[in-house]
Amino acid sequence: MEDVAEGFLNELIRRSLVQVAYTFWERVTECRVHDLLHDLAIQKALEVNFFDIYDPRSHSISSLCIRHVIHSEGERYLSLDLSNLKLRSVMFFDRDFRKTILINFRSVFQHLYVLYLEIDNSNRCIVPDAIGSLYHLKLLRLIGIRDVPSSIGNVKNLQTLVVNEGRYLCKLPCETADLINLRHLVAQYTKPLVHISKLTSLQVLNAVGCDQWKDVDPVDLVNLRELRMHSIMKSYSLNNISSLKNLSTLALNCLETESFPSLEFVNCCEKLQKLWLSGRIEKLPLFPDSITMITLFDSYFGKVAKPKESPIVYSFL
């Protein structure tokens, strides 16, 4: 599914309908469109009722659209009668929105497949427990949220969970490990997911801390293709990563005052193609023949850093 979507995106880029804004490891991660094309796309989407953008000035929204986008006045939007719409996608980009308790997950939003909730994290908003009633939900993106309720474990069809884009700490409940269809988990969570090995469909695990990974037995994570780990210390062992037989992308970030533990496990990752290392490296390992790119970012060799040494960035293709 991800490969098909990437193929469509590349076709749009090839036709110059979409402009590449940022790439990472030769993959497009951010795009932009020209203002004229942006306006045209919105116009056509509105014409065919693909989605509608809430306009607080008219305080109305199309009853024919099942996908809504809210940029402001989120509380006023929720005061509308939405009970008969059977909404499939709702995206909140209202940084001033605070009263998440007003979101009626059990009736108005019970048919959602996609939910974006982007708010200002200084508002200390919480996600209501009722989110566990969104049985059909496949993609959940939360920005500005610190705690995810335990009821998230009831959303059995969830495939993608993004919390704060992996940039800020959050608390994930142990019930997250019950999401058996989860394919992408991007979250810098504070407490270990003890039973993370139950997530056998997982393909991408991004922003996991070494403290949360060190005691994991990943042998059942047979579909994991991408792993990004931070806060690595020399006293930890990373050898269990070698159990990830389908791992193709690995990014490891060491604590500034620490150095990497042994990296010899890398040679056992027979399908590894892209490796990113950030931090002090005492000894480079042997690399598998499958490696196509190695990036050393802000890295140096040896036990003691040279004074006033600039960050070193190497990329081997």
C-alpha positions, 0 to 999 in steps of 0.5 A, a space after each residue: 500500500 505504501 509503495 503504491 502511494 509513493 508511486 503516485 506521488 513520484 508521478 505527480 512530481 515527474 509531471 511538475 504538479 508537485 514540487 519537492 521541498 525536502 528529501 531524506 535518504 533519497 526519499 521525498 518527505 515534504 512537498 509543496 504546490 504552487 499557489 495557483 495549483 493549490 487554489 485549483 485543487 481546492 476548487 475542484 475538490 469542493 466542486 466534487 464534494 471531496 472535502 469541505 473547509 469550515 468557514 467560521 464567518 458563515 458558520 456552515 459546512 456542506 452536508 454532502 462532504 464526508 471529509 472536513 478541514 478546520 483551521 480556526 474556531 474549532 469549538 464553533 465547528 463542533 456546535 454544528 449539527 453533524 450527526 447525519 453526515 457519517 464523516 470519514 475524515 476530520 482534520 483540526 489545525 486550530 492551534 487555539 482549540 482547547 476543549 477536546 472533550 467537545 469532540 463527540 467520538 461515540 456518535 458524530 465521529 464514530 465512522 472516522 477513518 482519518 483524524 488529525 488533531 493539531 493543537 498548541 501543546 501549551 494548552 495541556 489538552 487531553 484526548 477523551 477516553 471515548 476515542 476508543 470507540 472509533 473502531 474504523 479509524 486507520 490513521 490518527 495524528 496527534 500534535 500537542 498531546 502529552 497523554 494518550 488514553 488507555 482506550 486507544 487499545 480498542 481501536 483495532 483497525 488503526 494502522 498509523 499512529 503519530 504523536 507529536 511527530 516524534 519530537 516531544 515526549 508523550 505517554 503511551 499506555 501499555 494497551 498500545 501493544 494491542 493494536 495488532 494492525 498498526 504499521 507505523 508508530 511515530 512517538 517519543 514515548 516515556 515508558 517502555 511498551 513491554 509487549 511491543 513484540 505483539 505488533 507483528 504488522 509494524 513496519 516503521 518505529 520512529 523516535 523510540 528511546 534506547 531505554 524503551 528498546 533495550 529489553 525488547 525481544 524483537 524476534 516477532 517484529 518480522 515486518 519492521 523495515 525502519 527503526 529510528 532510535 535516540 538517547 543511546 548509551 555505551 552501557 546498552 546493548 543493541 544486539 537484539 536489532 540483529 533479529 530484525 531480518 527485514 530491516 532496511 533503514 536504521 537511524 541511531 542517535 547517541 547521547 552527546 556525552 556518550 559513545 556507541 556500544 558495539 555496532 558489530 550487530 549491523 553485519 548481521 542485518 542482511 537486508 539493511 540498505 541505509 544506516 544513519 549514525 549520530 554520535 561518538 563512534 569508537 570502532 566502525 563495524 563490518 557492514 553487510 553487502 546490502 548497504 547502499 548509504 551510510 550517513 555519519 551526522 555530527 559524529 567523530 571517532 575515538 574516545 575523546 572529542 577534539 576541542 572546538 571540532 566542527 560536526 562531521 557529516 559524511 554520506 557514502 552512496 
